[in-house]
Amino acid sequence: MSEEQTGAAAGRPQDQQQKQPPAPVFRLQKMYVKDLSFENPGAPEVFLEQGAEPKAEVQLKMENRKLEGADNYEVVMMITAKVTNNKNGKTMFIVELEHAGVFLLQNIPEQHIPAVLGVECPALLFPYSRQIISQTTVDGGFMPFLMDPVNFLAMYENSRKQQQKQQQAAETPAEQ
């Protein structure tokens, strides 16, 4: 009962089994809050105003970097939400979050790593980031602030298109 029989029993010769590339590994190693800020500049008067019409302005940025060591990357999601009263223009609250994760990426082709870091990693972080922001606004005395879902694939593709346009503009000399 040697390995040859095992290989043949599996329906593949032994040399083909050994030549198979290692399976890709994509794993969230650790998730953490790097920075969290909540500002309530109008308190306590903001809670006494009747008929407030909140208007939200949300900014979302992504950063990633390769960490020292083998195949670990940090992905940081930076979210800023500023909510103002549309009636009087006063700021109701501002919440800022830098939420990050360390991801292990092994045996993933080099050309696919930017997409994994720009789409898959943020998609895993976002529900937790959304919950942190929601709970922070509740703790600040407001209703839960629930962010709309984000299409990270579309964000990634738009970012790549902008980079390509910038490269083309830099390569094309300005006509005089």
Sequence and secondary structure as in RCSB ss.txt:
>XXXX:A:sequence
MSEEQTGAAAGRPQDQQQKQPPAPVFRLQKMYVKDLSFENPGAPEVFLEQGAEPKAEVQLKMENRKLEGADNYEV
VMMITAKVTNNKNGKTMFIVELEHAGVFLLQNIPEQHIPAVLGVECPALLFPYSRQIISQTTVDGGFMPFLMDPV
NFLAMYENSRKQQQKQQQAAETPAEQ
>XXXX:A:secstr
  HHHHHHHTTS HHHHHHS    EEEEEEEEEEEEEEE TTTTHHHH SS  EEEEEEEEEEEEE SSSSEEEE
EEEEEEEEEETTT  EEEEEEEEEEEEEEEES  GGGHHHIIIIIHHHHHHHHHHHHHHHHHHHTTS        
 HHHHHHHHHHHHHHHHHHHHS    
